[in-house]
Amino acid sequence: MHITVIQGREEQAIDVQEGSTPLDIIRQLALAPDAFLVLRERSPIPVDEVLTDGDSIRLIRVASGG
């Protein structure tokens, strides 16, 4: 299945297995899961939501600290 991942100004198309979630993609890209929000069609989605072929997701880095 093909998913478009947008992170910052970069966009890439990746192939993932059927039933993959944003968490699977974040791990595949070797990113820290707790450091990103995931948006689909400008709306936040849970990292465990199953994606469908052709989805486009945006990864937004979360700033945290004290």
BAKOL-923983 format. One record per atom (N, C-alpha, C): residue number from 1; atom name; x, y, z. Coordinates in Angstrom, 2 decimals, always signed. Atoms other than C-alpha are relative to their C-alpha. Example, Ala and Ser with C-alpha at 12.3 -4.5 7.8 and 13.67 -1.06 7.14 Angstrom:
<segus>
@pos = 1 | site = N | px = +0.89 | py = -1.19 | pz = +0.00
@pos = 1 | site = CA | px = +12.30 | py = -4.50 | pz = +7.80
@pos = 1 | site = C | px = +0.90 | py = +1.20 | pz = +0.00
@pos = 2 | site = N | px = -0.82 | py = -1.19 | pz = -0.06
@pos = 2 | site = CA | px = +13.67 | py = -1.06 | pz = +7.14
@pos = 2 | site = C | px = -0.77 | py = +1.09 | pz = +0.73
</segus>
This chain:
<segus>
@pos = 1 | site = N | px = +0.85 | py = -1.15 | pz = +0.00
@pos = 1 | site = CA | px = +0.00 | py = +0.00 | pz = +0.00
@pos = 1 | site = C | px = +0.90 | py = +1.23 | pz = +0.00
@pos = 2 | site = N | px = -0.80 | py = -1.22 | pz = +0.15
@pos = 2 | site = CA | px = +1.28 | py = +3.49 | pz = -0.82
@pos = 2 | site = C | px = -0.54 | py = +1.10 | pz = +0.92
@pos = 3 | site = N | px = +0.34 | py = -1.09 | pz = -0.92
@pos = 3 | site = CA | px = +1.30 | py = +6.28 | pz = +1.78
@pos = 3 | site = C | px = +0.95 | py = +1.16 | pz = -0.29
@pos = 4 | site = N | px = -0.83 | py = -1.18 | pz = +0.14
@pos = 4 | site = CA | px = +2.55 | py = +9.83 | pz = +1.32
@pos = 4 | site = C | px = +0.23 | py = +0.58 | pz = +1.40
@pos = 5 | site = N | px = -0.37 | py = -0.53 | pz = -1.30
@pos = 5 | site = CA | px = +4.41 | py = +11.17 | pz = +4.35
@pos = 5 | site = C | px = +0.61 | py = +1.38 | pz = -0.21
@pos = 6 | site = N | px = -0.50 | py = -1.36 | pz = +0.07
@pos = 6 | site = CA | px = +4.96 | py = +14.91 | pz = +4.75
@pos = 6 | site = C | px = +0.57 | py = +0.34 | pz = +1.37
@pos = 7 | site = N | px = -0.66 | py = -0.38 | pz = -1.24
@pos = 7 | site = CA | px = +7.45 | py = +16.06 | pz = +7.34
@pos = 7 | site = C | px = +0.77 | py = +1.28 | pz = -0.28
@pos = 8 | site = N | px = -0.60 | py = -1.30 | pz = +0.31
@pos = 8 | site = CA | px = +8.39 | py = +19.72 | pz = +7.38
@pos = 8 | site = C | px = -0.32 | py = +0.37 | pz = -1.44
@pos = 9 | site = N | px = +0.20 | py = -0.34 | pz = +1.42
@pos = 9 | site = CA | px = +8.89 | py = +20.70 | pz = +3.75
@pos = 9 | site = C | px = +0.28 | py = -1.18 | pz = -0.91
@pos = 10 | site = N | px = -0.32 | py = +1.18 | pz = +0.78
@pos = 10 | site = CA | px = +9.79 | py = +17.19 | pz = +2.65
@pos = 10 | site = C | px = -1.22 | py = -0.92 | pz = -0.11
@pos = 11 | site = N | px = +1.09 | py = +0.93 | pz = +0.26
@pos = 11 | site = CA | px = +7.33 | py = +14.77 | pz = +1.10
@pos = 11 | site = C | px = +0.59 | py = -1.24 | pz = -0.63
@pos = 12 | site = N | px = -0.49 | py = +1.24 | pz = +0.58
@pos = 12 | site = CA | px = +8.00 | py = +11.13 | pz = +0.39
@pos = 12 | site = C | px = -1.12 | py = -1.03 | pz = -0.06
@pos = 13 | site = N | px = +0.95 | py = +1.09 | pz = +0.15
@pos = 13 | site = CA | px = +5.97 | py = +8.20 | pz = -0.85
@pos = 13 | site = C | px = +0.69 | py = -1.26 | pz = +0.50
@pos = 14 | site = N | px = -0.57 | py = +1.25 | pz = -0.50
@pos = 14 | site = CA | px = +6.55 | py = +4.96 | pz = +1.01
@pos = 14 | site = C | px = -1.00 | py = -1.12 | pz = -0.17
@pos = 15 | site = N | px = +0.83 | py = +1.20 | pz = +0.08
@pos = 15 | site = CA | px = +5.25 | py = +1.44 | pz = +0.66
@pos = 15 | site = C | px = -0.02 | py = -0.66 | pz = +1.36
@pos = 16 | site = N | px = +0.18 | py = +0.66 | pz = -1.29
@pos = 16 | site = CA | px = +3.85 | py = -0.22 | pz = +3.77
@pos = 16 | site = C | px = -0.96 | py = -1.16 | pz = -0.18
@pos = 17 | site = N | px = +0.90 | py = +1.14 | pz = +0.04
@pos = 17 | site = CA | px = +1.97 | py = -3.40 | pz = +4.52
@pos = 17 | site = C | px = -1.44 | py = +0.43 | pz = +0.28
@pos = 18 | site = N | px = +1.42 | py = -0.22 | pz = -0.29
@pos = 18 | site = CA | px = -1.82 | py = -3.50 | pz = +4.55
@pos = 18 | site = C | px = -0.20 | py = -0.06 | pz = +1.51
@pos = 19 | site = N | px = +0.27 | py = -0.03 | pz = -1.43
@pos = 19 | site = CA | px = -3.09 | py = -2.62 | pz = +8.03
@pos = 19 | site = C | px = +1.01 | py = +0.81 | pz = +0.79
@pos = 20 | site = N | px = -1.00 | py = -0.80 | pz = -0.70
@pos = 20 | site = CA | px = -0.16 | py = -0.32 | pz = +8.84
@pos = 20 | site = C | px = -0.63 | py = +1.24 | pz = +0.64
@pos = 21 | site = N | px = +0.46 | py = -1.17 | pz = -0.76
@pos = 21 | site = CA | px = -0.59 | py = +2.56 | pz = +11.28
@pos = 21 | site = C | px = +1.07 | py = +1.10 | pz = -0.09
@pos = 22 | site = N | px = -1.02 | py = -1.04 | pz = -0.06
@pos = 22 | site = CA | px = +1.15 | py = +5.92 | pz = +11.64
@pos = 22 | site = C | px = +1.19 | py = -0.39 | pz = +0.89
@pos = 23 | site = N | px = -1.09 | py = +0.44 | pz = -0.88
@pos = 23 | site = CA | px = +3.16 | py = +4.37 | pz = +14.49
@pos = 23 | site = C | px = +0.97 | py = -0.89 | pz = -0.75
@pos = 24 | site = N | px = -0.87 | py = +0.86 | pz = +0.81
@pos = 24 | site = CA | px = +4.49 | py = +1.72 | pz = +12.09
@pos = 24 | site = C | px = +0.89 | py = +0.84 | pz = -0.91
@pos = 25 | site = N | px = -0.76 | py = -0.86 | pz = +0.91
@pos = 25 | site = CA | px = +5.57 | py = +4.45 | pz = +9.67
@pos = 25 | site = C | px = +1.04 | py = +0.81 | pz = +0.77
@pos = 26 | site = N | px = -0.95 | py = -0.75 | pz = -0.82
@pos = 26 | site = CA | px = +7.19 | py = +6.55 | pz = +12.41
@pos = 26 | site = C | px = +1.18 | py = -0.88 | pz = +0.38
@pos = 27 | site = N | px = -1.08 | py = +0.93 | pz = -0.35
@pos = 27 | site = CA | px = +9.19 | py = +3.51 | pz = +13.51
@pos = 27 | site = C | px = +0.84 | py = -0.35 | pz = -1.23
@pos = 28 | site = N | px = -0.71 | py = +0.31 | pz = +1.24
@pos = 28 | site = CA | px = +10.08 | py = +2.65 | pz = +9.90
@pos = 28 | site = C | px = +0.96 | py = +1.13 | pz = -0.38
@pos = 29 | site = N | px = -0.84 | py = -1.16 | pz = +0.31
@pos = 29 | site = CA | px = +11.50 | py = +6.17 | pz = +9.51
@pos = 29 | site = C | px = +1.01 | py = +0.29 | pz = +1.11
@pos = 30 | site = N | px = -0.94 | py = -0.11 | pz = -1.13
@pos = 30 | site = CA | px = +13.50 | py = +5.71 | pz = +12.76
@pos = 30 | site = C | px = -0.18 | py = +1.33 | pz = +0.74
@pos = 31 | site = N | px = +0.32 | py = -1.21 | pz = -0.74
@pos = 31 | site = CA | px = +11.75 | py = +8.63 | pz = +14.47
@pos = 31 | site = C | px = -0.53 | py = -0.38 | pz = +1.38
@pos = 32 | site = N | px = +0.52 | py = +0.24 | pz = -1.35
@pos = 32 | site = CA | px = +10.74 | py = +8.95 | pz = +18.12
@pos = 32 | site = C | px = -1.52 | py = +0.14 | pz = -0.01
@pos = 33 | site = N | px = +1.46 | py = -0.04 | pz = +0.08
@pos = 33 | site = CA | px = +7.02 | py = +8.07 | pz = +18.36
@pos = 33 | site = C | px = -0.66 | py = +1.09 | pz = +0.84
@pos = 34 | site = N | px = +0.63 | py = -0.98 | pz = -0.88
@pos = 34 | site = CA | px = +6.31 | py = +10.46 | pz = +21.23
@pos = 34 | site = C | px = +0.37 | py = +1.44 | pz = -0.37
@pos = 35 | site = N | px = -0.44 | py = -1.34 | pz = +0.40
@pos = 35 | site = CA | px = +7.85 | py = +13.42 | pz = +19.38
@pos = 35 | site = C | px = -0.81 | py = +0.57 | pz = -1.17
@pos = 36 | site = N | px = +0.75 | py = -0.44 | pz = +1.18
@pos = 36 | site = CA | px = +5.23 | py = +13.72 | pz = +16.61
@pos = 36 | site = C | px = -1.51 | py = -0.10 | pz = +0.19
@pos = 37 | site = N | px = +1.44 | py = +0.09 | pz = +0.20
@pos = 37 | site = CA | px = +1.57 | py = +14.49 | pz = +16.03
@pos = 37 | site = C | px = -0.20 | py = -0.45 | pz = -1.44
@pos = 38 | site = N | px = +0.29 | py = +0.47 | pz = +1.35
@pos = 38 | site = CA | px = +0.01 | py = +12.83 | pz = +13.00
@pos = 38 | site = C | px = -1.31 | py = +0.62 | pz = -0.46
@pos = 39 | site = N | px = +1.19 | py = -0.59 | pz = +0.60
@pos = 39 | site = CA | px = -2.47 | py = +14.64 | pz = +10.76
@pos = 39 | site = C | px = -0.34 | py = -0.70 | pz = -1.30
@pos = 40 | site = N | px = +0.50 | py = +0.48 | pz = +1.29
@pos = 40 | site = CA | px = -4.59 | py = +13.25 | pz = +7.95
@pos = 40 | site = C | px = -1.12 | py = +0.96 | pz = -0.39
@pos = 41 | site = N | px = +0.98 | py = -0.99 | pz = +0.46
@pos = 41 | site = CA | px = -6.56 | py = +15.80 | pz = +5.93
@pos = 41 | site = C | px = -0.19 | py = +1.11 | pz = +1.03
@pos = 42 | site = N | px = -0.03 | py = -1.11 | pz = -0.95
@pos = 42 | site = CA | px = -5.62 | py = +18.51 | pz = +8.47
@pos = 42 | site = C | px = -0.64 | py = -0.30 | pz = +1.36
@pos = 43 | site = N | px = +0.57 | py = +0.39 | pz = -1.29
@pos = 43 | site = CA | px = -7.14 | py = +16.55 | pz = +11.37
@pos = 43 | site = C | px = +0.93 | py = -0.99 | pz = +0.69
@pos = 44 | site = N | px = -0.84 | py = +0.95 | pz = -0.73
@pos = 44 | site = CA | px = -5.16 | py = +14.78 | pz = +14.10
@pos = 44 | site = C | px = -0.64 | py = -1.38 | pz = +0.02
@pos = 45 | site = N | px = +0.47 | py = +1.38 | pz = -0.11
@pos = 45 | site = CA | px = -5.43 | py = +11.00 | pz = +14.15
@pos = 45 | site = C | px = +0.87 | py = -0.73 | pz = +1.01
@pos = 46 | site = N | px = -0.81 | py = +0.79 | pz = -0.94
@pos = 46 | site = CA | px = -4.30 | py = +8.43 | pz = +16.73
@pos = 46 | site = C | px = +1.11 | py = -0.75 | pz = -0.74
@pos = 47 | site = N | px = -1.11 | py = +0.72 | pz = +0.64
@pos = 47 | site = CA | px = -0.97 | py = +6.73 | pz = +16.03
@pos = 47 | site = C | px = -0.32 | py = -1.46 | pz = -0.26
@pos = 48 | site = N | px = +0.36 | py = +1.40 | pz = +0.23
@pos = 48 | site = CA | px = -2.72 | py = +3.35 | pz = +16.15
@pos = 48 | site = C | px = -1.16 | py = -0.16 | pz = -0.99
@pos = 49 | site = N | px = +1.07 | py = +0.09 | pz = +1.00
@pos = 49 | site = CA | px = -5.33 | py = +4.18 | pz = +13.49
@pos = 49 | site = C | px = +0.53 | py = -0.64 | pz = -1.28
@pos = 50 | site = N | px = -0.42 | py = +0.69 | pz = +1.21
@pos = 50 | site = CA | px = -5.14 | py = +1.90 | pz = +10.45
@pos = 50 | site = C | px = -0.15 | py = +0.94 | pz = -1.20
@pos = 51 | site = N | px = -0.01 | py = -0.84 | pz = +1.20
@pos = 51 | site = CA | px = -4.22 | py = +3.73 | pz = +7.24
@pos = 51 | site = C | px = -0.53 | py = -0.78 | pz = -1.20
@pos = 52 | site = N | px = +0.47 | py = +0.64 | pz = +1.22
@pos = 52 | site = CA | px = -5.64 | py = +3.04 | pz = +3.80
@pos = 52 | site = C | px = +0.88 | py = +0.42 | pz = -1.18
@pos = 53 | site = N | px = -0.82 | py = -0.26 | pz = +1.17
@pos = 53 | site = CA | px = -3.93 | py = +2.92 | pz = +0.42
@pos = 53 | site = C | px = -0.29 | py = +1.39 | pz = -0.55
@pos = 54 | site = N | px = +0.15 | py = -1.34 | pz = +0.55
@pos = 54 | site = CA | px = -3.32 | py = +6.41 | pz = -0.94
@pos = 54 | site = C | px = -0.09 | py = +1.11 | pz = +1.03
@pos = 55 | site = N | px = +0.06 | py = -1.03 | pz = -1.05
@pos = 55 | site = CA | px = -3.50 | py = +8.19 | pz = +2.43
@pos = 55 | site = C | px = +1.24 | py = +0.89 | pz = -0.06
@pos = 56 | site = N | px = -1.09 | py = -0.95 | pz = -0.16
@pos = 56 | site = CA | px = -1.36 | py = +11.26 | pz = +2.96
@pos = 56 | site = C | px = -0.03 | py = +0.45 | pz = +1.45
@pos = 57 | site = N | px = -0.07 | py = -0.42 | pz = -1.40
@pos = 57 | site = CA | px = -0.20 | py = +11.97 | pz = +6.50
@pos = 57 | site = C | px = +1.11 | py = +1.03 | pz = +0.16
@pos = 58 | site = N | px = -1.00 | py = -1.03 | pz = -0.33
@pos = 58 | site = CA | px = +1.70 | py = +14.91 | pz = +7.94
@pos = 58 | site = C | px = +0.50 | py = -0.26 | pz = +1.41
@pos = 59 | site = N | px = -0.61 | py = +0.17 | pz = -1.32
@pos = 59 | site = CA | px = +4.13 | py = +14.44 | pz = +10.82
@pos = 59 | site = C | px = +0.45 | py = +1.37 | pz = +0.49
@pos = 60 | site = N | px = -0.32 | py = -1.29 | pz = -0.59
@pos = 60 | site = CA | px = +4.37 | py = +17.49 | pz = +13.05
@pos = 60 | site = C | px = +0.81 | py = -0.25 | pz = +1.28
@pos = 61 | site = N | px = -0.85 | py = +0.17 | pz = -1.19
@pos = 61 | site = CA | px = +7.25 | py = +17.61 | pz = +15.55
@pos = 61 | site = C | px = -0.58 | py = +0.80 | pz = +1.16
@pos = 62 | site = N | px = +0.52 | py = -0.62 | pz = -1.21
@pos = 62 | site = CA | px = +6.07 | py = +18.38 | pz = +19.07
@pos = 62 | site = C | px = +1.16 | py = +0.54 | pz = +0.81
@pos = 63 | site = N | px = -1.01 | py = -0.58 | pz = -0.88
@pos = 63 | site = CA | px = +8.14 | py = +20.75 | pz = +21.16
@pos = 63 | site = C | px = -0.46 | py = -0.16 | pz = +1.44
@pos = 64 | site = N | px = +0.37 | py = +0.14 | pz = -1.41
@pos = 64 | site = CA | px = +8.19 | py = +19.95 | pz = +24.84
@pos = 64 | site = C | px = +1.22 | py = +0.31 | pz = +0.86
@pos = 65 | site = N | px = -1.09 | py = -0.28 | pz = -0.92
@pos = 65 | site = CA | px = +10.24 | py = +20.72 | pz = +27.84
@pos = 65 | site = C | px = -0.44 | py = +1.00 | pz = +1.06
@pos = 66 | site = N | px = +0.40 | py = -0.87 | pz = -1.09
@pos = 66 | site = CA | px = +10.32 | py = +22.98 | pz = +30.78
@pos = 66 | site = C | px = +0.84 | py = +1.22 | pz = +0.14
</segus>
